[in-house]
């Protein structure tokens, strides 16, 4: 399975998300695939595994989510498929809940988040981040 760069997003995706915003809570469902070994963009040598680099980023992000009044609702390691077929499973799923879409946007623009972001890039081979803004 080929993964798209962990930072890939389009202006169209963000515009669509903003248009669908109802002003209420938003959950972000994250499907994560880790690199075997962390790879930093600046070429630095490291002994960190991909998951370890991502955990550095995750600790910062988790604190920011709490400061905003949000929470990490669920995290889970995937064990295997029950129904369906894929070439390769994602490693982890995590769901974070934010009070509003704007609080999520504020977080990802904050200096603390941006300072930790390079650990995210170093650790991830791929990611899907899916927003859910309404409950049915």
C-alpha positions as a printed NumPy array, in Angstrom:
array([[  0.   ,   0.   ,   0.   ],
       [  1.336,   3.412,  -0.915],
       [  0.666,   6.223,   1.528],
       [  0.307,   9.87 ,   0.64 ],
       [  2.64 ,  12.225,   2.477],
       [  1.435,  12.78 ,   6.035],
       [  1.084,  16.527,   5.435],
       [ -1.037,  16.353,   2.304],
       [ -4.196,  18.419,   2.417],
       [ -5.878,  20.582,  -0.111],
       [ -7.396,  24.009,   0.102],
       [-10.578,  22.449,  -1.27 ],
       [-10.72 ,  19.984,   1.631],
       [-10.344,  22.751,   4.201],
       [-12.92 ,  24.942,   2.438],
       [-15.412,  22.055,   2.389],
       [-14.81 ,  21.419,   6.077],
       [-15.396,  25.071,   6.927],
       [-18.602,  25.126,   4.847],
       [-19.924,  22.066,   6.708],
       [-19.141,  23.603,  10.107],
       [-22.235,  23.86 ,  12.292],
       [-20.436,  25.722,  15.093],
       [-20.631,  22.746,  17.429],
       [-18.129,  20.12 ,  18.51 ],
       [-15.994,  18.401,  15.904],
       [-14.271,  15.029,  16.126],
       [-11.155,  14.196,  14.159],
       [-10.709,  10.515,  13.328],
       [ -7.031,   9.804,  12.689],
       [ -5.803,   6.668,  10.931],
       [ -2.049,   6.457,  11.381],
       [  0.721,   4.473,   9.7  ],
       [  4.161,   4.825,  11.268],
       [  7.59 ,   4.695,   9.693],
       [  9.867,   1.954,  10.981],
       [ 12.498,   4.568,  11.852],
       [ 11.835,   8.296,  12.253],
       [ 12.997,  10.41 ,   9.316],
       [ 13.47 ,  14.094,  10.046],
       [ 13.254,  16.544,   7.158],
       [ 16.464,  18.276,   8.231],
       [ 18.367,  14.992,   7.798],
       [ 19.38 ,  14.67 ,  11.452],
       [ 20.483,  11.272,  12.681],
       [ 18.116,   9.64 ,  15.152],
       [ 17.573,   6.305,  16.834],
       [ 13.879,   7.025,  17.329],
       [ 11.295,   4.703,  15.851],
       [  8.543,   6.374,  13.862],
       [  6.032,   5.764,  16.636],
       [  8.397,   7.306,  19.202],
       [  8.772,  10.503,  17.17 ],
       [  4.998,  10.669,  16.771],
       [  4.542,  10.192,  20.533],
       [  6.623,  13.346,  21.154],
       [  4.223,  15.241,  18.881],
       [  1.233,  13.497,  20.462],
       [  2.178,  14.552,  24.001],
       [  2.242,  18.216,  22.96 ],
       [ -0.968,  17.902,  20.947],
       [ -2.782,  16.086,  23.759],
       [ -1.978,  18.92 ,  26.168],
       [ -3.156,  21.517,  23.664],
       [ -6.419,  19.645,  23.077],
       [ -7.101,  19.645,  26.843],
       [ -6.253,  23.354,  27.127],
       [ -8.855,  24.059,  24.432],
       [-11.519,  22.136,  26.331],
       [-11.315,  19.08 ,  24.098],
       [-10.32 ,  15.498,  24.737],
       [ -8.72 ,  12.463,  23.171],
       [-11.785,  10.228,  23.112],
       [-10.303,   6.948,  21.893],
       [ -7.067,   5.352,  20.738],
       [ -6.599,   1.816,  19.506],
       [ -3.989,  -0.388,  17.849],
       [ -5.396,  -2.329,  14.9  ],
       [ -5.148,  -6.111,  15.197],
       [ -6.642,  -7.372,  11.955],
       [ -9.491,  -7.264,   9.483],
       [-12.878,  -8.8  ,  10.21 ],
       [-14.667,  -7.918,   6.961],
       [-13.136,  -6.645,   3.736],
       [ -9.687,  -6.643,   2.226],
       [ -6.834,  -4.15 ,   2.224],
       [ -3.234,  -4.463,   1.191],
       [ -2.012,  -3.233,   4.573],
       [ -3.713,  -2.122,   7.781],
       [ -3.226,   1.238,   9.421],
       [ -1.321,   0.929,  12.703],
       [ -3.454,   3.055,  15.022],
       [ -6.762,   4.893,  15.152],
       [ -7.254,   7.911,  17.401],
       [-10.293,  10.145,  17.847],
       [ -9.952,  13.65 ,  19.275],
       [-12.942,  15.851,  20.105],
       [-12.695,  19.638,  19.907],
       [-15.283,  22.122,  21.245],
       [-15.48 ,  23.768,  17.802],
       [-13.803,  23.591,  14.435],
       [-12.279,  26.991,  15.185],
       [-10.598,  25.59 ,  18.3  ],
       [ -8.992,  22.886,  16.129],
       [ -7.839,  25.528,  13.627],
       [ -6.447,  27.66 ,  16.472],
       [ -4.529,  24.674,  17.814],
       [ -2.857,  23.753,  14.526],
       [ -1.803,  27.394,  14.083],
       [ -0.367,  27.752,  17.604],
       [  3.39 ,  28.143,  18.142],
       [  3.457,  25.081,  20.452],
       [  1.832,  22.887,  17.823],
       [  4.047,  24.161,  15.034],
       [  7.148,  23.566,  17.173],
       [  6.214,  19.892,  17.668],
       [  4.989,  19.309,  14.107],
       [  8.348,  18.102,  12.745],
       [  8.088,  15.052,  15.055],
       [  4.756,  14.202,  13.42 ],
       [  6.303,  14.369,   9.971],
       [  9.293,  12.296,  11.073],
       [  7.131,   9.571,  12.549],
       [  4.355,   9.13 ,  10.008],
       [  4.456,   7.15 ,   6.814],
       [  0.834,   8.105,   6.157],
       [ -2.308,   9.451,   7.762],
       [ -5.977,   9.974,   7.112],
       [ -7.626,  12.686,   9.198],
       [-11.399,  12.647,   8.882],
       [-13.6  ,  15.34 ,  10.414],
       [-17.02 ,  14.579,  11.823],
       [-19.04 ,  17.653,  12.701],
       [-22.529,  16.26 ,  13.14 ],
       [-24.133,  13.427,  15.021],
       [-26.875,  11.504,  13.22 ]])
